[in-house]
Amino acid sequence: MKNSLLMKAFSLLVIASFALAACGGAPATQAPATEAPAVSGDDTQAEVSLRWRTRPDNQEEINVYSQISQELDVELEGITLTYEPGGTEGSNYQDQLRAEVAAGTAPDVFWIPGTDIADFATRGLILNLADIAADDADFNVADFYEGPMFHMTYNPETKTSGAGSGALWGLPRDVSTFALYLNLDLIAEAGAPDPRELAANGEWDWDAFLDVAQKTRALGSDIYGYGASAWWGPYGVWLNAAGGGFFNADRTACALDTAESLAGLTFQRSLYQEYDVATPYGEDPEPPFRAGKVAMFQNGRWATPGIRTVEFEWDVVELPNGPQGTPGNWLFWGAYVVNAKTEHPEEAWALVRALTTAETQGKISALGANIPSRVSQEALDAFLTFTPPANNQAFLNGIAPEAKPTAEGPLWAGSWPEFDKIMGPAIQGVLTGATTVEQFGATICDEANKAFP
Amino acid sequence: MLCEEVKMSVSSTQDNRTELILRILFIWRLLFALMAVGGVIAIWAGGFGPGALWQKMLITTLLSMASIFSAIGAVQIRRRAHAGRMISLALDYLAFFVSAVLVLDRGGAFIGIDSLGENFGRGIPDLGIVLAGYFLSILDDYLPLPKQTAESSLKRAGRWVALAGFILFLWHVNAVNGILNFFGRLFENGILAALGVVMFSAAIWGMWRQPTAQALHAKTGHEQILNGWLFLSPNLLGFLVFFAGPLVLSFYFSFTDSDAFNTPKWIGFENYAKLLNIRFATLSSPDQLAREVVDIKVYDEVGRFTIGDTGILFAAADKFFWLALRNTLTFVLFAVPLSVIPALILSNILNSKLPGMKFFRAVYFMPSIAAVVGIALVWQWLYNATIGYINYFITVGIEFWNNLFNAGVVDPKIQWVSNEQTALFAVIIIAAWQTMGFNTVLFLAGLQNIPGELYEAATVDGAGAWDKFWGITLPMLAPTTFYVVSTTTIQAMQVFEQVFILMNPPEGPNNSTLTLVLYLYRNGFQNFKQGYASAIAWILFIVIFGLTLIQFQRQRRSSVYES
């Protein structure tokens, strides 16, 4: 009887300790215990707790973001920060975030890709920070790349963009762009010209690219000249470089069936079908590239940390120029935004500002995966020192104004997920040879325009 | 005499106390009924509660039922009928459960899972000390020491060690901070819920106690019923809250435009109408464009059937749903036989008395217990068209064959996951491989239930191995086969994880691996169309239900074993 009572008491204590451990708050490592409460004038301000999240690509990034969070925690008076790395193997970052937004448990500040901005903004899930930013004397829209800021300041009501539009949905965390990762050993073995030299001489165009791809492909049946992943980024550049694109000029309708877009797609299809120089479309090209079987691998800056572990000689080169004289590259970006349900919008804005300073961005960029989103020579100079690759300039050339990169952007007039759902499989059909470019052009916009209600 | 007087006096005091408790409980039931009515009025007057219509309706229904039952309970208590006790206990127990959940919610216990993970982890070593203390306290049972001495010293020492360990544990799990946080939050906005816990606990205690039960003419059967429900209640509540509730809710959502963020708007059958809106149109030539025969603003081409120089176009308002349905049914058509027939053969082999069979049983079962994500990632590497092992071995095999026989066999270099002709098949192979082991175990269990005498009699009659398999094993395994086929079909209809992890993008080349659950997931959790996703879920349910019904009917017709 006594033992039974003891066991019951013990069981209850264990159960209670579970609940209490859950209520015990974040571990002490998240916030320095020595920090004194912030004092403003004679009044002692109450400490504000903010949770923030961004998608890390690897454990090193998680460590850096955690470190940054702790440093900002000290720096931002009256704000206690908790950093939450989002996403797991089975539950990806965006799905998890959306579920939490729906449940009302999303962090105060979080990162989302540029293409999601419109969806989040029009549903009222993120704050329009224009009024708060207007009171911030140190803030200037022009401090960041123009492309991302065009979309970040887009006001869907007035259909205007820019500093005075009355809209500001957040600030870009970083930018990125495509380059071609080169297996220099394969290129040398094939006797093909060095793409870096061709680029330096202004001779790096589609013909030169195809020449290198064909020469390296000739090295063996298991060696490929070119490899790219199967999503909108890699195939989009060929359309852009030919003068086409996904949307019309004001992004209100499909433009995949224009002659320019189809010309870009025709060239890309030839890489897979006619010349057979590319790794099969839909297969992940990174493993074969890392295994030394692909000469030119198209990917963004985010692939650099992984590529640094390969054992062959490698470097990067900008994408080749298309018929329009530009490479048609993307300016990828994602942004820190503020949860519409945050109880502390002012503090959240202060955090967004702190997360996008040149200093903070420099710490992230040093890992090699990102390019600072601030237009600052200091930041760019620092970026060039983060080697390998030796030719970091290739990434900066990709985002330089003269290269006319297309900023990844949300669809304010339509639904990007719906558009992508229709476009992706259709393009895949073309590149795998299941359908012709003509068949694609004849029907694609009939379907894709339904993404614009 | 004095003793009897004392007994009578005690009994009389108890009766008076029970009578008082019953009166209080009667008033409590009336109060409960009134409070429930008050809750309904407050919800519709906008005083408190949810804003969405469905939430208002749901809570109104629940509160109204609670109010009616509470009033009935009051009447029954007044009549001293046991039904009053049953009703009271049921209502107070449910109300106690709701209050306890609210207390935990207001105290922040549910949103502290991360803290729980990290805090509790730090206290785990201290639980080791508690365990050591326990072992110390029971050590005297195993030591040949003078019992009295050993018991007093070791047991006491053990208890102190366990207590010290537990105190350390509470310290390390941040329990003090937890208590302060919990009660701080509760004090801010959870007072009512905490009061509810206390009041409903008191009401349950008052009604549960033996004298009250006797006063309400409780019988042994009543006690057994109550105990039965009490033991069943955790599972039942879990079922209602986490299964039945969401099920009903998803049915409601399927008639709304719910996006998970805003108040859903009732749109009737619009979601179902869009999903099932299809058109067939005759084509004047096999390559005639869809826009020439159907309204392209509404319909998209799903497929076309060519008949000579003409053809028939199949178009749908949501072509992806129909593609997903086609892929899912194709998947079922291949994955079910491929995971059932080899399992049947394998189980017959593993059922033999050959050496090492137990080892092989474990080996074949392993894929069933391995994590799907890990399996899919491993297969992703195996399937890689350029550096994957499967293609590597095919190439080596073909080269060997060509060298040996001077044949000119061409290496197919199969693009397992990037070709629309093979992508779904690649998923089928994984699913069959993974499910086969579990099905084998089920068949093995079925095989071991077949009486050995049947085989002995067949052997005496001169039956061969095949005759025995066909004439005894298969018919006797019919119930197992039915179970295996039904569950594998249901599982196959819900295929998701393998596709989601293996394919990039999950829809596969030209939507060839888009399945119903994947499409549901895309709509509900990525495109914010929860109402539409709910409609897909209910159509999927109907399809699965239909298939299972057909299997049941076929089982009844061909049930050799049972007849």
Interface residues (C-beta under 8 A of the other chain):
Chain A: L13 S17 F18 A19 L20 A21 A22 C23 G24 G25 A26 P27 E84 E89 G90 Q94 D95 R98 A99 V101 A102 T105 D119 R123 G124 L125 D222 Y224 S229 A230 W231 T279 P280 Y281 G282 E283 D284 P287 P288 A291 K293 S415 P417 E418 K421 G424 P425 A426 Q428 G429 T432 A434 A442 T443 D446 E447 K450
Chain B: L104 G107 G108 A109 F110 I111 G112 I113 D114 S115 L116 E118 N119 F120 R122 G123 F166 F169 L170 V173 N174 A175 N177 G178 I179 N181 F182 R185 D259 A260 F261 N262 L289 A290 R291 I296 K297 D300 E301 F320 V373 Q380 W381 N384 A385 T386 I387 Q415 V417 S418 N419 E420 E497 I501 N504 P505 E507 G508 P509 N510 N511 R522 F525 Q526 N527 F528
